[in-house]
Amino acid sequence: MTLVKLSKERLQNMRDSKWPSFLEDVNSFCRKHDISIIQMDEDYVPPGRSRRYGQVIKNLHQYQVELFYVCIDKQLAELNNRFDEMNMELLVCMSCLNPKNDFVAFDTKNLVRLAEFYPDDFSEQERMDLENQLEVYEMDMKSNDVFKELNEISSLSKKLVETGKDVVYNWVYKLIKLSLILPVATAAVERAFSAMNIVKSRLRNRMGMNG
């Protein structure tokens, strides 16, 4: 989620201030390969059309506003649509259940917050019970060799059942089950990354953009 946030910030920074350097990179490429350089202050002529038809705009407007800005805005819109603030918070909280590296991501506050996303499954009293349970659960998981070397929430779930601790830590286990169901409900995120891959590879290469 941190990388998603940084990607948004970088795209916005590109839109706000990187056009001059991008244009210079393009012009430098053209000079290196003896390609004719388009003059930005001249009128834009759509391929195959005469200057007499259509609205007269400058090349600068066409390439900066209609192409450069539009391409970045589409990527930003896709990220903002799939990863709004609530979804990002939800996924960050869910990641605290990850047992990888001896439960290094564990965070009681975030896990209690995760339970708040499921008011139909956790009452106020149950969230209080969960908070108390999480404190013991953390000590148990980090000191128990049986739970070392786990790398996924799914493997953690299986191990809890095998050891009977799904009953001991019933509220934690319930939270784990809800988290495992979550990716099924957020399949749109998978589609978002697929769309991002297209933008970052095929379209970017066609435009000659770097980074």
C-alpha positions in Angstrom: 0.0 0.0 0.0 2.9 2.3 0.6 4.1 1.6 -3.0 0.6 2.4 -4.3 0.6 5.7 -2.4 4.1 6.6 -3.7 3.0 5.7 -7.2 0.1 8.1 -7.0 2.4 10.8 -5.7 5.0 10.2 -8.4 2.3 10.3 -11.2 1.0 13.6 -9.8 4.5 15.0 -9.6 5.0 14.0 -13.2 1.8 15.8 -14.2 2.7 18.9 -12.3 6.3 19.4 -13.1 7.9 16.8 -15.5 6.6 18.0 -18.9 9.6 20.2 -19.6 12.1 17.5 -18.9 10.0 14.9 -20.7 9.9 17.1 -23.8 13.6 17.7 -23.6 14.2 13.9 -23.5 12.0 13.5 -26.6 13.9 16.2 -28.4 17.2 14.8 -27.4 16.2 11.4 -28.7 15.1 12.9 -32.0 18.3 14.8 -32.5 20.3 11.7 -31.7 18.5 9.7 -34.4 18.1 12.4 -37.0 14.3 12.6 -36.5 12.5 15.8 -37.4 11.5 17.7 -34.2 8.0 19.1 -34.0 7.8 22.8 -33.1 5.5 23.2 -30.1 4.5 26.8 -31.1 3.2 25.7 -34.5 -0.4 24.8 -35.3 -1.3 21.1 -34.8 -2.3 19.3 -37.9 -4.0 15.9 -37.3 -2.6 13.1 -39.5 -4.4 12.9 -42.9 -6.3 16.2 -42.3 -5.9 19.7 -43.7 -5.2 22.7 -41.5 -8.5 24.2 -42.7 -10.6 21.6 -40.8 -11.3 21.4 -37.1 -10.3 23.6 -34.2 -6.9 25.2 -34.5 -4.7 24.3 -31.6 -1.0 24.5 -31.1 1.3 21.4 -31.0 2.0 22.2 -27.4 -1.6 21.9 -26.4 -2.0 18.6 -28.3 1.0 16.8 -26.9 1.0 18.3 -23.4 -2.7 18.5 -22.6 -4.3 15.9 -24.9 -1.6 13.2 -24.7 0.8 13.7 -21.7 -1.8 14.9 -19.2 -4.5 12.5 -20.4 -2.3 9.4 -20.1 -1.2 10.3 -16.6 -4.8 11.2 -15.5 -6.1 7.8 -16.7 -3.5 6.0 -14.6 -4.3 8.2 -11.6 -8.0 7.7 -12.0 -7.5 3.9 -12.2 -5.4 3.9 -9.0 -7.8 6.2 -7.2 -10.8 4.1 -8.3 -9.3 0.8 -7.2 -7.4 2.0 -4.1 -9.4 4.7 -2.4 -8.4 5.7 1.2 -10.8 3.2 2.8 -9.6 0.3 0.7 -6.0 1.2 1.4 -6.6 1.3 5.1 -8.4 -2.0 5.0 -5.6 -3.8 3.2 -3.0 -2.3 5.5 -4.9 -3.5 8.5 -5.3 -6.9 7.0 -1.6 -7.2 6.3 -0.9 -7.1 10.0 -2.1 -10.7 10.2 0.8 -11.8 8.0 3.0 -14.3 10.0 6.0 -13.7 7.7 9.3 -12.9 9.4 8.1 -13.9 12.9 4.9 -11.8 12.8 6.9 -8.6 12.2 3.9 -6.8 10.7 1.7 -7.5 13.7 -0.1 -4.5 15.1 -2.9 -4.7 17.7 -4.3 -1.3 17.0 -4.7 -1.9 13.2 -6.2 -5.3 13.8 -8.9 -3.9 16.1 -9.5 -1.3 13.5 -9.9 -4.1 10.9 -12.6 -5.6 13.1 -14.4 -2.3 12.9 -14.8 -2.8 9.2 -17.1 -5.7 10.0 -19.7 -4.3 12.4 -22.1 -7.2 11.7 -19.4 -9.7 12.7 -17.9 -7.9 15.7 -20.0 -6.1 18.3 -18.4 -3.5 20.5 -17.9 -6.0 23.3 -16.4 -8.5 21.0 -13.9 -5.9 19.7 -12.9 -5.4 23.3 -12.5 -9.1 23.7 -10.5 -9.2 20.5 -8.1 -6.5 21.7 -7.4 -8.5 24.9 -7.0 -11.7 23.0 -4.6 -10.2 20.5 -2.1 -9.3 23.3 -1.9 -12.9 24.4 -2.0 -14.2 20.8 1.0 -12.0 19.8 3.1 -13.4 22.7 2.1 -17.0 21.9 2.8 -16.8 18.2 6.2 -15.1 18.5 7.4 -17.6 21.2 5.9 -20.8 19.7 8.2 -22.7 17.3 5.3 -24.3 15.7 4.3 -21.0 14.1 7.8 -20.0 12.9 8.6 -20.1 9.2 5.0 -19.3 8.2 4.8 -16.9 5.3 1.1 -16.6 4.4 -2.2 -15.9 6.2 -3.7 -19.0 4.7 -0.9 -21.2 6.2 -1.4 -19.5 9.5 -5.1 -20.3 9.4 -4.3 -24.0 8.8 -1.8 -24.2 11.6 -4.2 -22.6 14.1 -6.7 -25.3 13.2 -4.2 -28.1 13.5 -3.1 -26.9 16.9 -6.6 -26.2 18.2 -5.7 -22.6 18.7 -8.5 -21.5 16.4 -10.7 -22.2 19.4 -8.4 -20.6 22.0 -8.1 -17.4 19.8 -11.6 -17.6 18.4 -11.9 -13.8 17.6 -8.5 -13.6 16.0 -9.3 -16.7 13.9 -12.6 -15.1 12.8 -10.7 -12.0 11.7 -8.3 -14.2 9.8 -11.2 -16.0 8.0 -12.7 -12.6 7.0 -9.4 -11.5 5.7 -9.0 -14.6 3.6 -12.4 -14.0 2.1 -11.6 -10.3 1.3 -9.5 -11.0 -1.9 -12.6 -12.7 -3.4 -14.6 -9.5 -2.9 -11.8 -7.3 -4.3 -11.1 -9.0 -7.6 -11.4 -5.6 -9.2 -7.9 -4.9 -7.8 -6.5 -7.7 -9.9 -8.1 -6.1 -13.0 -6.6 -2.8 -12.0 -3.1 -4.2 -11.9 -3.7 -5.9 -15.3 -4.7 -2.5 -16.7 -1.6 -0.9 -15.1 0.6 -3.4 -16.7 -0.8 -2.5 -20.1 -0.3 1.2 -19.5 3.2 0.7 -18.1 4.4 -1.5 -20.9 2.7 -1.5 -24.3 1.3 2.1 -24.3 4.4 3.5 -22.6 6.7 1.9 -25.1 4.7 3.2 -28.0 4.9 6.7 -26.6 8.6 6.3 -25.8 8.2 7.2 -22.2 10.7 6.2 -19.5 9.9 5.5 -15.9 
